[in-house]
Structure formats: structure tokens, C-alpha cells
Amino acid sequence: AQTVTQSQPEMSVQEAETVTLSCTYDTSESDYYLFWYKQPPSRQMILVIRQEAYKQQNATENRFSVNFQKAAKSFSLKISDSQLGDAAMYFCAYRRPGNTPLVFGKGTRLSVIA
Amino acid sequence: GAGVSQSPSNKVTEKGKDVELRCDPISGHTALYWYRQSLGQGLEFLIYFQGNSAPDKSGLPSDRFSAERTGGSVSTLTIQRTQQEDSAVYLCASSLAWGSRYEQYFGPGTRLTVT
């Protein structure tokens, strides 16, 4: 079974600084998708960024980028120029091809210090 | 347009009572997913629907849990004889079609508290 591990239960960052959230996963599949979701206090999960395993280029969305290391099964999220609105729970998730559910890590709570 | 909505937002019930949680997916979305988010277990998958059918019910934690979807739209998750360990946030998500390339859009969840 696939598993996703987030080893940092909590992280904090100064406003305008950069922070990296770690994620590792375990799978025997060669084709899959990886995601980072943000969950603010409103509880609504918001997709931050996604990466297809077959793409070697790391995904980037504005201030958010990933470092995808397929051989190491590592998928970290870098948030640049952190803003107060970035404070939330961040979940790393994995998904096999097909109509399959997301498999989530346990999350990292990010605090942004003004 | 309107996103995924869930009702009620919060539900407090007594142990042993039945509860129904409702999910209204984004209009036109054919795939619908239920997840449970609890303190001890993180986020876990419960069940998904393709149209009105649920091909895989193995994620449901016990036979007290059931779900249905009617008209390819609204879905209801029912928990019978609730137990304290059922306390969690129940999240619903929908996607345009089945398949991993389609993004799942989440609702705000229902927080269930069993006293």
C-alpha cells in the first residue's frame, strides 16, 4: 500500500522568508501524481500544486515550488516570500492513475510570524 | 460558480444516534469522494462514486457506515448507532470525471462530535 510521510508536524517562518516542507512517499508504481494541499481554519482543502511523476521538471505556481526527487521518493514544497495568509495546515498527497483516491500525509502546521 | 457544499457544517449527536451528512458536488461533476479527517488517523478515504455507483466500499470503517448518491448529484453519508470514535471532520470532494488527471475540489466539511 502507498504511504505518505510528513516528518514535520509543525513549522514556522518569518514573513517574507522562505520555508520548505518535507514529504516522502512509498510506492512501487512508476506513474503517479503528487499534490500539496493547503487547509486553512475554514477547513476547505485547497490545491496548491501538483506534479506528474513522469515529468522531470519541478512544478511551480507563483511563490510555491516543489523539489521532486523520484528516485528518493521525496516531494518537498518551498514557499517563497511567505505571507500571513500562508499560515495553514499543509498536506502532501499521492494518487495512482485511474479513479483512485488521494492518500494523504498527516500534515504540517505552518505558522507565519509577522 | 458554486463550489462543493456540505451540510450541516457542525453536528453534535449523542452516542447511539444515527446521523446523515450531505454533500452537494459542483454541478456536472460525475465523480464524488468522501474522506474522514480525525486527530488520530489523519485524512482517510472512505468511498467514491462514479455517477450513482460506488465501485469500492472497502474504505468504509464499519457496516454502520453507508453512502448513497442519487441523480448523479447529491450524496449522503449515513452513520448508524454513532460511537465516540466517529467524531471527526467528514470531507467531500468532487471532480469533473473519473481519472487522476481531474482535480478533486473539496467542500468545507462537516464536523461531527459524538458525545
Interface residues (C-beta under 8 A of the other chain):
Chain A: Y32 Y33 Y37 S42 R43 Q44 M45 I46 L47 R50 F91 R95 R96 P97 G98 N99 T100 P101 L102 V103 F104 G105 K106 G107
Chain B: G3 A31 Y33 Y35 G42 L43 E44 F45 Y48 Q50 P55 G59 V89 L91 A93 W98 G99 S100 R101 E103 Q104 F106 G107 P108 G109 R111
